[in-house]
Amino acid sequence: MNASNRAALPAWNQLKSVHIIGVCGTLMGAFAAFLKRRGLQVTGSDQNVYPPMSDVLSAAQVTLFSGYRAENITGLSARPDLVIVGNVISANNLEVRAAIDGGYAYCSLPEAMEQLLLTETLNCVVSGTHGKTTTSSLLAHVLASAGRDPCYFIGGVSLDLPQSFHAPAIDAGRPFVLEGDEYDTAFWDKVPKFNHYLPDQVILTSIEYDHADIYPDFAAVYRAFAGLLDRIRRGAGRSPRLIACFDYGSIKQLVQEKDLKGVELISYGSDSASGARYTPGNLRAEAGRLLFDVLDDGKAVSALSLDIPGKHNALNALAVWIQARALGLSVSEIERGLASFRGVKRRQEVRGEVRGVLVIDDFAHHPTAVRETLDALKRKYPERRLVTVFEPRSATSRRKVFQADYVKAFGQADQVWISVPYDPSKIPPAEQFSSDQLVEDLKRQGTDARILPSVDEGVKMVADGAKQGDLVAVLSNGGFEGFIPKFLKALG
């Protein structure tokens, strides 16, 4: 099996049929539905076929196979013009072997984007350790609400956009909003996905250590983002731009080190002490909304109202304001677009309220994201007792690299439940995160912290202790074995 001698990708106008291995991922499924809408024959397979993505693919009339088998490719009535391989798929996958051994043209999704779609568009890449999904969703929504009909490719489910992938036409100069993920691309291409996104303009929200399964240390993460800035396209007819959050010393250092000649640099941050040009002023919460002024070197130039809480979302919106202005939108268009944004699923998403107990679902798993999420919820719901349930599930949170950082991150909660880490068998014992240790450390600082022995036991324990007026925030970057629907049922 040789992944180095690959057949060339067909041109976009030559594509008639595509097979996707690992089709039930958020981005892969959205791309499959997009291809189907463009009139292509689309098939796909996945090991885990379940709603909501199975429903999305069924509605799009994508032919879906459950499980991986060589005949999912070789048994099709017509040979696929292209096979797209998901980044979670290993080199010994049966369908991958069939594609490579059979001489099929194959690539990763980022490679398909790079070669088939992004050469002519104005590519606005939203990147950083935190805030990528919300910021890219915000930007796409603001552009769409102003009638610009942008292309976009977002790794989450927006409450405002009809789908996660949209490309009405691949026109020269049309804005293409891309969530720039630093996770790797494919088993043969161990580089960040954003290396393939041909950036013209970049929003860089943050740089911190994450993805401990593929980045050995912070220096490796730093180099990945440095490579993104190197890839900003310069030249005649282009508008190269970097919108950078100066709250992070790592970003300020990167800006100083890189050769950004010809690239417009626009900085933003929490306050002027960071040296940022744009900052939020008079930040406050009123009637459940987040309000603040956009300050340009201290001068108010816009007043924003958001339905999503937290200082981190004020910064996300500020970056979008800057980018939208640079793309030619008026201040009033941007203000209206931001005001109407409802959010993204699994980002402080209200899942229900039963017996006066409000249940919120959030994707937070990095300690910075946990801290900012809990701070936002405390500010938006100051009258409620904040109960937090956390599942260490990501590759980083299951390791002890942030063991001490979580103590501060959860300090704002009134009560904390920590589950045992998801599938610790894949982490070397010496590197494993300890839920017991975190609970003991939280208790030592005066926080009411407890172990969640299992999902079913935990649902009963948390439900039995819940009181009218509580806010229960469930934090996990996975399904958490259906904790939220089980908990809502237990409350009822």
Secondary structure, 3 states (H helix, E strand, C coil): CCCCCCCCCCCHHHCCEEEEECCCCHHHHHHHHHHHHCCCEEEEEECCCCCCHHHHHHHCCCEEEECCCCHHHHCCCCCCCEEEECCCCCCCCHHHHHHHHCCCCEEEHHHHHHHHCCCCCEEEEEECCCCHHHHHHHHHHHHHHCCCCCEEECCCCECCCCCCEECCCCCCCCEEEEEECCCEEECCEEEEHHHHCCCCEEEECCCCCCCCCCCCCHHHHHHHHHHHHHCCCCCCCCCCEEEEECCCHHHHHHHHHCCCCCCEEEEECCCHHHCCCEEEEEEEEECCEEEEEEEECCEEEEEEEECCCCHHHHHHHHHHHHHHHHCCCCHHHHHHHHHCCCCECCCCEEEEEECCEEEEEECCCCHHHHHHHHHHHHHHCCCCCEEEEECCCCCCCCEHHHCCHHHHHCCCCCEEEEECCCCHHHCCHHHECCHHHHHHHHHHCCCEEEEECCHHHHHHHHHHHCCCCCEEEEECCCCHHHHHHHHHHHHC
